[in-house]
Amino acid sequence: MNDRVILLETERVRLRRFGLDDVDRLVELDSDPEVMRWISYGQPSPRSHYEAVVPRLLAQYGATPLLGVWVAETRVDHAFVGWFHLRPDRIDPDEQELGYRLRRSVWGQGLATEVGRALVAHGFGTVGADKLSARALVGNAGSRRVMEKCGFALEREFTWPEEWLPGRSEDERRGVKYSLMRSQWQVPRA
């Protein structure tokens, strides 16, 4: 694990590049119905999904290490806690999208906010983004609070495409988009 490329470290977490041996960790994460509650209404992602996705992430972001999807693990013992991404937004490709998924055992400890703020600073300071965005289902109060603590403000409500949440009504696909412009970002003080 120590030979993996580290993107950044916060006080308690480090983000590192994915490896093929992370598939088991991702499958375990997505097997928790509570973790998946606001993503797929509790449905786990199948192993085959990650067996296809991880090699694609390695190929897609290998040449651009400043953007991508990274494993999140504790700095002290390198325990897997989830993943974060900062990547071109799938809906608005001129923006960079912040996202994450964390194990339930670390919820409520402020890790999402801690790493989210570090990725905002990375996005504006290192990547040079003009605008960052983040999205969630409208009822996901926890993620909405994290976005707000990271400096994002509600931009608009929208409806996720049916193919992203198949079999769900339009009401169940209601989402919120939060955003933060470089001009609104407050550089953290030392």
Secondary structure, DSSP 8 states (H G I E B T S, - for coil): -TTS-EEEE-SSEEEEE--GGGHHHHHHHHT-TTTTHHHHTT----HHHHHHHHHHHHHHHSS-TTSEEEEEEETTT--EEEEEEEEE-SSSTTSEEEEEEE-GGGTTSSHHHHHHHHHHHHIIIII--SEEEEEEETT-HHHHHHHHHTT-EEEEEEE--TTTSTT--TGGGEEEEEEEEGGG------
